Every structure is written in structure tokens, then in C-alpha cells.
Amino acid sequence: MIELNNVSKWYNDYQVLKDCTLTVERGEIVVICGPSGSGKSTLIKTVNALEPFQEGSIRVHGMEVGAPDTDLPALRARVGMVFQSFELFPHMTILQNVMIGQRVVLSRSSSDAEAQARRLLDRVGMADHAHKYPAQLSGGQQQRVAIARALAMDPMAILFDEPTSALDPEMVSEVLDVMTSLAKEGMTMMVVTHEMGFARRVATRMVFIDRGEIIENCPTEEFFGGTRNPRTEAFLGKILNH
């Protein structure tokens, strides 16, 4: 479904991604981990063209992400994105936040968009908060709304960029529970996270990136059971013993 081939990216003279090659099959949950500043978030943002890249190619369900004639709004509708900072519209109610993309991008009628929004808010446990504004919700609640908003576009895959890093510890589990249920239903996901318990439980494959390079790309059991690269071992030693 998603193919990255020798993707490289620079910020001026600094190379943030170095020849990254990765394939994500339909229904896979790929967790991307690595030290801060290693290029994890940049990597997944290239998948739906939120970050441009200078070399290599990316294909999503046959669409060439870097091609000048690619319909980027259509691509981003099919590949949802959940950010660490929620990115909800503060002047809109929760219901309106989940409806707006459907109305503007998918041209759904107001009644159809509302029905879909209410169904998905119920699915993430937020139906009773549809009339509220983002500022009236906790961080965990806002992130669950953000997931509902991504699902409302009927995506074939969802990208998660450290979805729990801005949350208080007691709110993390409620977001991970929603993500776990999506995984069980077969949603294709690429997840940047340091939540190794979630990764062990849900991921089908682990990718370790350091200094812009993909160092490890292997099944979850192999990653936690006996990685061979010293950089991966050092990272796991720090994060699992924290």
C-alpha cells in the first residue's frame, strides 16, 4: 500500500533523511521509533506530502506522492494524519471539527457528514461531547476527537505522529485503547511512538531510525527478542529501562 524507495531529504545543508526504503502492506501496523531528532516524524510526513523530499520516490496505493500533478487533498483524505498537538479548530465544536473535512474535501451533504461524525464520535467514546469546543476537553479527549476526524475521511491508512507525547500519563491509555481497537479491525497504520508496551502488543513490524537512516526493519518479535545492531540495542536499553 505504501512504498518508500531511497527517500532522502535535506533542510538546507542538513540531511534529515538518508536513502530510506520501506514498504507497508495493507493491514500492517508499523511502529517507527528512534532517538529525538532522528527523522521519525519527518519520515511519516513525507508519506502524505506534508514534508517534501528531494530524492527517491513514494507511492501510496499507486499514487506518486512527489509528482506535480498528484491531487494532494485527495491523497491526504485517503491517508489520515493524527498529530501530537491535536490540531483541532478551536472555534468549531467537536461535531463541526469531524464534519468539516467531509464537507470540504469529500463534498458530503451536511446530513451525511453529521451522521458519520456522530457515529465515529460514539466509536471513540466522545458522543456526549459533540456540542463542546476543544478547549473544554482534556488532551486525551481531544486526541480521540482527532482520531475520529481522521477516520471520517474513510482513509485506507492513518499516520500517527507521537499521538501520546503531549498527554498527561493518565490520559495515554485512553488514546492507545482506541488505536489498539483500530489495529484489531485491520486499519493500516504507521505510528511514531515511544510507547514500547503498545508496540509490543499491537505492531506487526518495528522500524528503528537514527540520524535519518533506517537501521532496523523487522517483525516485532525479532525486534524485541534479539536485535543485532548496536545502535538499536543501546536505544532499547535506555527506553525499556526508563
C-alpha positions, -999 to 999 in steps of 0.1 A, spaced: 0 0 0 28 24 9 63 23 -8 92 45 1 122 39 -22 156 56 -14 139 87 1 163 115 10 155 149 24 175 180 33 169 211 54 193 234 36 227 217 42 214 192 68 203 158 56 174 147 77 165 115 58 191 93 41 181 67 15 151 55 34 133 24 19 102 10 35 71 -9 24 39 -10 44 14 -37 34 -24 -34 38 -34 -41 74 1 -37 88 8 -17 119 44 -4 116 58 14 146 87 38 140 109 46 169 143 62 175 160 90 194 147 126 194 157 144 162 163 111 142 138 119 114 109 98 125 82 125 122 97 138 90 96 103 75 59 98 80 51 133 70 66 127 36 41 99 30 12 123 26 33 152 13 32 173 45 70 174 41 86 175 6 116 153 -2 144 158 -27 154 123 -38 137 89 -42 101 81 -47 70 74 -26 39 56 -39 6 53 -19 -18 29 -34 -4 36 -68 -3 74 -64 31 91 -69 34 114 -39 61 136 -54 45 140 -88 35 176 -96 0 165 -109 -8 145 -77 -41 156 -61 -28 163 -26 -61 169 -9 -74 135 -23 -42 119 -11 -45 133 24 -81 122 26 -70 86 19 -40 88 42 -52 103 75 -29 120 99 -31 123 137 -7 149 152 8 151 187 -7 186 192 -43 176 181 -47 204 155 -84 208 161 -101 241 151 -107 259 184 -136 280 171 -156 249 160 -175 224 181 -162 188 183 -190 178 159 -181 205 134 -144 195 136 -152 160 125 -176 172 98 -156 199 80 -132 177 61 -160 155 49 -179 186 36 -150 204 20 -129 176 6 -154 148 1 -183 171 -8 -206 151 15 -240 166 24 -244 181 58 -267 153 70 -244 126 58 -213 143 73 -231 147 106 -243 111 107 -207 99 100 -193 123 126 -217 112 153 -211 75 146 -173 80 149 -175 102 180 -195 74 196 -169 49 185 -141 68 203 -162 74 233 -169 111 227 -205 112 216 -216 130 247 -191 158 240 -202 167 204 -215 201 214 -183 212 232 -153 231 220 -117 217 221 -107 240 250 -134 223 271 -118 189 267 -88 171 282 -58 163 260 -68 127 258 -103 136 247 -90 160 221 -68 133 207 -97 109 205 -116 135 185 -86 139 162 -87 102 155 -124 104 148 -117 132 124 -91 112 105 -115 82 103 -143 103 90 -125 106 57 -127 68 51 -89 65 49 -70 35 37 -42 42 62 -36 65 91 -3 81 101 2 88 139 29 113 148 37 107 185 0 108 194 5 105 232 36 126 237 16 157 247 -6 139 271 -5 135 308 3 99 318 -32 91 329 -46 101 295 -23 80 274 -41 47 279 -74 60 266 -58 71 233 -38 38 230 -70 18 236 -87 35 206 -56 28 185 -55 -8 196 -91 -13 185 -83 2 151 -54 -23 148 -77 -52 156 -101 -40 129 -73 -41 103 -66 -5 98 -32 1 81 -11 23 104 23 39 106 29 51 142 58 72 155 58 65 193 80 57 223 52 36 238 70 3 236 43 -16 255 18 -6 228 43 -15 201 49 -50 215 12 -56 218 0 -42 185 28 -37 160 33 -62 132 67 -46 124 92 -23 140 114 3 123 143 19 141 156 51 126 187 70 138 203 101 122 179 99 93 188 63 85 166 32 88 188 9 110 163 -18 117 132 -30 99 119 -63 112 90 -82 128 81 -71 163 91 -104 179 125 -102 164 130 -65 173 123 -71 210 137 -106 211 172 -102 197 181 -72 177 216 -72 162 225 -36 155 244 -20 185 226 14 180 192 -4 183 204 -23 213 216 9 230 183 27 223 162 -2 236 184 -5 267 176 31 276 139 32 268 130 -2 283 148 5 315 134 40 319 
